[in-house]
Amino acid sequence: MNIGIIGLGFVGLSLSSVLASKGHAVIGIDTDKKKCLEIRNGKSPIYEPDLEKTLKNALKKSLKISDNFSLIKNCDMIFVTVGTPQKINGEIELSMIKKAVKSIGKIIKITKKNPIIFIKSTVIPGTTKKIILPILEKESGKTADKEFGIISNPEFLQESNAIRDTKCPHVIILGGTNTKYMKRAKAFFSKMHHNVPIIITKYQTAEMIKYANNSFLATKISFINQLSNICQNIPDADVDDVASAIGLDPRIGKLFLSAGPGYGGSCLPKDMSALINFGGSVGADTAFLKAVKKTNDEQINSIISLMKKRLGSLSNKKITILGTAFKPNTDDIRDSKSIELIKKLLKNKVKISVYDPKALENTKRIFGNKIVYSKSLTSALDKSHAAIIMTQWKQFELISNKSLHNMKNKLIIDSRRMLAKKELDGEYYAIGIGEKR
């Protein structure tokens, strides 16, 4: 099978690497020439466990990387995985996907192939049918469902688990019309993923499933964070015990019940805002979704309030932020709560030191010389008035009294409760665990 992947970000690069490692002839296309060169040399532009190893294996087999769109002319299947970033008002930005499908349409016009175009990029319901399909037909001069297929195929990858999720998805969603192209798509995925449910539905429903999935995950996170705030005000209450207990109820499930500073990353915040915006545009009441978002937006304020309560004025005090990636095992800082916290602390004229095992370079791109970047945990804590654990990196479990020795004031605020069972000198506050009284 000849396969083209348009857009070599988190989704596209993972998909390209996995498909090529399975023996498919894959051409990965991206307009960023520097990125293409980096990938051709076997280096992933993003940190993701097992991605670079899978990429190198794929390059040895059948993966080709280029910025030349015309190379997809012999492809049987074309996956569109370009970004759909968020506008200031919450809408999604479609310029990249419009440009990509316009280029695909021009290639389809001159090829004898009848390819299937899969839209993996996250788009609001109606986008594939009302915007993408007309562009393809106009540019190609051909008719969808007859001379080419177009299918909405949302992805559900978790950052830090992208390769595993690409190889073993929990479900395959195929949105479109019941044509020969849909039958070919179902056969392709059935052969590649044995015993994985395949749901065939309409374009709009497939697009809605993606938003429903992410908004529900965001809801679970905001729910447990609200409980965390309550537990913190109850002597000896522990939100982790609450989460473990309710997670055993099969109607609830244990995943995404880990209380913390709020959800972040490239998907949940963007998709929640887009769904709220879209719901309003079609006349639906989105009060519940807005409440979920509001809970998430306010979570950082409770950490700052606790810090002010213990330190008084924050002006000119050195605060150490441990973890800037939005989750462990990634260097992604998009919509990271740590980044939001740093921005708010800078407004309070705080001197900030940060340490993250993987995300420092990305953090530098935002803050430049406004903050200090530490190469080790020890140097980050040196002469600090307080340390805030924001990301659940395994390295932070090693924090001990020795680690805190050179702090000016031994105040630890642990938003992940990683050190809750340790006996630490100084003041220790675990978000979601009530103080002993």
C-alpha positions in Angstrom: 0.0 0.0 0.0 1.4 3.4 -1.0 0.5 5.9 1.7 1.0 9.7 2.0 1.0 11.6 5.3 0.5 15.4 5.1 1.9 17.1 8.2 4.7 15.7 10.3 3.8 16.9 13.8 2.9 14.7 16.8 0.2 12.7 15.0 1.7 12.6 11.5 5.2 11.6 12.5 3.9 8.9 14.8 1.6 7.5 12.1 4.3 7.7 9.4 6.8 5.8 11.5 4.4 3.1 12.6 2.9 2.5 9.1 6.4 2.3 7.4 7.7 0.0 10.1 4.9 -2.3 9.3 6.1 -2.5 5.6 3.9 0.1 3.9 5.5 2.5 1.4 5.0 5.8 3.2 5.9 9.3 2.0 5.7 11.9 4.8 5.2 15.5 3.6 5.8 18.7 5.6 6.3 22.3 4.4 9.1 22.8 7.0 12.3 22.0 5.1 14.4 22.1 8.3 12.1 19.7 10.0 12.1 17.3 7.0 16.0 17.3 7.1 16.0 16.5 10.8 13.5 13.7 10.4 15.4 12.2 7.4 18.5 12.0 9.6 16.5 9.9 12.1 16.0 12.7 14.7 12.5 13.4 16.0 11.8 17.2 16.4 9.6 16.3 19.4 10.3 14.1 22.5 8.0 11.1 22.6 8.9 7.7 24.1 9.8 5.1 21.4 9.1 7.6 18.5 12.7 8.1 17.5 13.5 4.4 17.7 10.4 3.6 15.5 11.3 6.4 13.1 14.8 5.1 12.6 13.4 1.6 11.9 10.9 3.1 9.5 13.6 5.0 7.6 15.5 1.8 7.1 12.5 0.2 5.6 10.2 2.3 3.4 9.7 5.8 4.9 10.5 8.8 2.7 10.4 12.4 3.9 10.0 15.4 1.7 8.5 18.9 1.3 7.4 18.1 -2.2 3.6 17.6 -2.4 3.7 16.1 -5.9 5.2 12.9 -4.4 1.8 11.8 -3.2 0.6 11.3 -6.8 1.0 7.5 -6.6 -0.6 7.1 -3.2 -3.6 4.9 -2.6 -4.3 6.6 0.7 -3.5 10.1 1.9 -3.8 11.1 5.6 -4.1 14.8 6.5 -2.6 15.4 9.9 -1.9 19.2 9.8 -2.6 21.4 12.8 -5.8 23.2 13.5 -4.7 25.8 16.2 -7.0 27.9 18.2 -8.0 31.5 17.5 -8.3 34.0 20.3 -12.1 33.7 20.3 -11.9 29.9 20.7 -12.6 29.0 17.0 -10.2 26.6 15.2 -7.9 28.0 12.5 -8.5 26.2 9.2 -5.9 27.9 7.0 -3.3 25.1 7.2 -5.8 22.3 6.4 -7.4 24.3 3.6 -3.9 24.9 2.0 -3.1 21.2 2.4 -6.3 19.9 0.8 -6.0 22.4 -2.0 -2.6 21.0 -2.8 -3.9 17.5 -2.6 -6.8 18.4 -5.0 -4.3 19.6 -7.6 -2.4 16.4 -7.4 -5.5 14.3 -7.7 -6.4 16.2 -10.9 -3.3 14.8 -12.7 -3.1 11.3 -11.2 -4.7 8.2 -12.4 -5.1 7.0 -8.9 -8.4 7.1 -7.0 -7.1 7.7 -3.5 -8.9 7.8 -0.2 -8.2 11.1 1.7 -8.4 10.6 5.5 -9.0 13.7 7.6 -7.2 13.1 10.9 -6.9 16.8 11.8 -9.4 17.8 14.5 -12.2 19.9 12.9 -15.6 21.0 14.1 -18.7 19.1 12.8 -19.5 20.0 9.3 -16.0 20.9 8.2 -15.2 17.9 6.1 -18.5 18.0 4.2 -19.0 21.7 3.9 -15.4 23.0 3.5 -12.8 20.3 2.8 -14.8 18.2 0.3 -15.8 21.2 -1.9 -12.1 22.3 -2.1 -11.0 18.9 -3.2 -13.7 18.7 -5.9 -13.0 22.2 -7.1 -9.2 21.7 -7.3 -9.3 18.2 -8.7 -12.2 18.6 -11.1 -13.3 15.2 -9.9 -16.3 13.9 -8.0 -16.0 12.6 -4.4 -17.3 9.0 -3.8 -16.7 8.3 -7.5 -13.2 9.3 -8.4 -11.8 9.6 -4.9 -12.9 9.0 -1.4 -12.9 11.3 1.6 -13.3 10.0 5.2 -13.2 11.6 8.6 -10.8 9.6 10.7 -10.2 11.3 14.0 -7.2 10.2 16.2 -7.1 9.6 20.0 -3.4 9.6 20.7 -2.1 10.4 24.2 1.1 12.3 24.3 3.8 10.1 25.9 1.9 7.1 24.6 1.6 8.0 20.9 3.4 4.9 19.4 1.5 2.5 21.6 -1.8 4.2 20.8 -1.0 4.3 17.0 -0.2 0.5 17.0 -3.1 -0.4 19.3 -5.9 2.1 19.1 -9.0 1.5 21.3 -11.3 2.3 18.4 -11.3 3.3 14.7 -13.8 5.9 13.6 -14.6 6.2 9.9 -17.0 9.0 8.9 -18.4 9.4 5.5 -20.7 7.7 3.0 -21.1 4.0 2.4 -19.1 3.7 -0.9 -16.4 1.4 -2.2 -13.9 3.7 -0.6 -15.4 3.1 2.8 -15.2 -0.6 2.3 -11.6 -0.3 1.3 -10.9 1.8 4.4 -12.6 -0.7 6.7 -10.7 -3.6 5.1 -7.4 -1.7 5.5 -7.9 -1.0 9.2 -9.4 -4.5 10.0 -6.2 -6.1 8.6 -3.9 -3.7 10.5 -5.7 -3.7 13.8 -7.3 -7.1 14.6 -10.2 -7.1 17.1 -10.3 -3.3 17.3 -13.9 -1.9 17.0 -14.5 0.0 13.8 -17.4 2.5 13.9 -18.7 3.7 10.6 -20.8 6.8 10.7 -21.5 10.2 9.1 -18.9 12.9 8.6 -20.4 15.2 11.3 -20.8 12.4 13.8 -17.2 11.3 13.4 -16.0 14.9 13.9 -18.3 15.2 17.0 -16.9 12.0 18.5 -13.5 13.6 18.8 -14.8 16.6 20.6 -17.1 14.5 22.8 -14.1 12.3 23.8 -11.8 15.1 24.8 -14.4 17.2 26.5 -15.4 14.2 28.6 -11.8 13.6 29.6 -11.5 17.3 30.5 -14.7 17.0 32.6 -13.2 14.1 34.6 -10.1 16.2 35.3 -12.0 19.3 36.4 -14.3 17.1 38.5 -11.5 15.5 40.5 -9.7 18.9 40.8 -12.9 20.4 42.3 -13.0 17.5 44.8 -9.3 18.1 45.4 -10.0 21.7 46.5 -12.7 20.4 48.9 -10.5 17.7 50.3 -7.7 20.2 51.0 -10.1 22.0 53.4 -11.0 18.8 55.3 -8.6 17.6 58.0 -6.8 14.3 56.9 -9.0 14.0 53.7 -7.0 12.6 50.7 -8.2 13.1 47.2 -6.1 10.2 45.9 -8.0 7.8 48.1 -11.3 9.3 46.9 -10.2 8.9 43.3 -9.0 5.3 43.8 -12.3 4.3 45.4 -14.7 5.9 42.9 -12.4 4.7 40.0 -13.2 1.1 41.0 -16.8 1.7 40.0 -17.0 0.5 36.4 -19.5 3.2 35.6 -16.8 5.8 36.4 -13.4 4.2 35.7 -10.0 5.1 37.2 -8.4 7.0 34.2 -8.1 10.8 34.3 -8.9 11.0 38.0 -5.5 12.2 39.0 -6.0 15.6 40.7 -3.5 18.3 39.8 -3.1 21.9 38.6 -5.5 21.4 35.6 -5.5 19.9 32.2 -3.2 21.3 29.4 -1.5 20.2 26.2 -2.3 20.5 22.6 -5.8 19.0 22.6 -8.0 19.3 25.7 -8.0 23.1 26.2 -8.2 23.8 22.4 -11.0 21.3 21.8 -13.0 22.4 24.8 -12.9 26.0 23.7 -13.8 25.0 20.1 -16.7 22.9 21.3 -18.1 25.7 23.5 -17.7 28.1 20.6 -19.3 25.7 18.1 -22.2 24.8 20.4 -23.0 28.5 20.8 -22.9 29.0 17.0 -25.6 26.3 16.6 -27.8 27.7 19.4 -26.9 25.0 22.0 -26.5 25.9 25.7 -22.9 25.1 26.7 -23.2 26.2 30.4 -21.9 22.8 31.6 -18.8 22.9 29.3 -18.1 26.5 30.3 -18.2 25.4 34.0 -15.6 22.7 33.3 -13.4 25.2 31.6 -13.8 27.7 34.4 -12.8 25.2 37.0 -9.7 24.5 35.0 -8.9 28.1 34.5 -9.1 28.9 38.2 -7.0 25.9 39.4 -3.7 27.8 39.3 -5.0 30.6 41.4 -5.4 28.3 44.4 -1.6 27.5 44.2 -0.7 31.2 44.1 -3.1 32.0 47.0 -1.5 29.2 49.1 2.0 30.6 48.3 0.9 34.2 49.3 -0.6 32.9 52.5 2.7 31.3 53.5 5.2 33.8 52.1 3.3 37.1 52.2 4.4 39.3 49.4 6.0 37.3 46.5 7.9 40.3 45.1 11.6 39.6 44.6 11.3 36.1 46.2 12.9 33.2 44.3 10.3 30.5 43.4 11.3 27.2 41.9 9.0 25.6 39.3 9.6 21.9 38.9 8.3 20.7 35.6 7.1 22.9 32.7 5.9 20.2 30.3 2.1 19.7 30.6 2.7 16.1 31.5 5.7 13.7 32.1 7.5 12.0 29.2 7.0 14.8 26.7 8.6 18.1 26.0 5.3 19.7 25.0 4.5 22.9 26.9 1.4 23.9 24.9 -1.3 25.2 27.3 0.9 23.9 30.1 -0.4 25.0 33.5 3.3 25.6 34.5 3.6 28.2 31.8 0.5 29.9 33.0 1.8 29.9 36.6 5.1 31.4 35.5 3.4 34.2 33.6 1.2 35.0 36.6 4.2 34.9 39.0 6.3 37.2 36.8 3.5 39.8 37.1 4.1 39.5 40.9 7.8 40.3 40.2 8.9 36.9 41.3 12.4 35.6 40.5 11.8 32.2 38.9 14.0 29.2 38.5 12.7 26.2 36.5 13.8 22.6 36.0 12.3 20.1 33.6 14.1 17.0 32.3 12.9 17.5 28.7 11.1 20.8 28.2 13.6 23.5 29.0 14.4 24.4 25.4 10.8 24.9 24.6 10.3 26.9 27.8 13.2 29.2 26.7 11.4 30.0 23.5 8.6 31.6 25.6 10.4 33.4 28.4 14.0 34.0 27.1 16.1 35.6 29.8 13.1 36.5 32.1 13.7 33.4 34.2 16.6 31.1 35.1 16.9 27.6 33.6 18.5 25.0 35.9 20.3 21.9 34.6 19.6 20.0 37.8 17.1 19.7 40.6 19.7 20.8 43.2 20.7 24.0 41.4 17.0 24.9 40.8 16.3 24.7 44.5 19.4 26.6 45.6 18.4 29.7 47.7 14.8 29.3 46.8 11.9 30.6 49.0 9.5 27.9 47.7 9.3 25.0 45.3 6.2 24.0 43.4 6.0 20.5 41.8 3.9 20.9 38.7 4.7 18.0 36.5 4.7 14.4 37.6 8.3 13.5 36.5 9.6 10.4 38.2 12.8 12.3 39.0 10.9 14.5 41.5 10.1 11.4 43.7 13.8 11.5 44.7 13.5 14.8 46.4 14.7 14.5 50.0 15.8 16.6 52.9 19.2 16.7 51.4 17.7 18.2 48.2 16.2 21.0 50.2 19.3 21.7 52.2 20.3 25.0 50.4 16.8 26.4 50.1 16.4 29.8 51.8 12.9 28.9 52.9 11.8 25.2 52.9 8.3 25.5 51.5 7.1 22.8 49.1 3.8 22.9 47.3 3.2 19.6 45.7 0.4 19.8 43.1 0.8 16.0 42.3 1.2 14.7 45.9 4.4 12.9 44.9 6.1 13.4 48.3 3.1 13.0 50.5 4.5 9.9 52.2 7.9 11.4 52.9 9.0 13.1 56.1 10.3 16.4 54.9 11.8 19.3 56.9 10.1 22.6 56.5 6.6 23.3 55.3 5.0 20.8 52.9 1.6 21.2 51.3 0.1 18.5 49.0 -2.8 19.9 46.9 -5.8 17.7 47.6 -4.8 16.5 51.1 -6.2 18.2 54.1 -3.8 19.3 56.8 -3.6 17.3 60.0 -5.2 19.0 62.9 
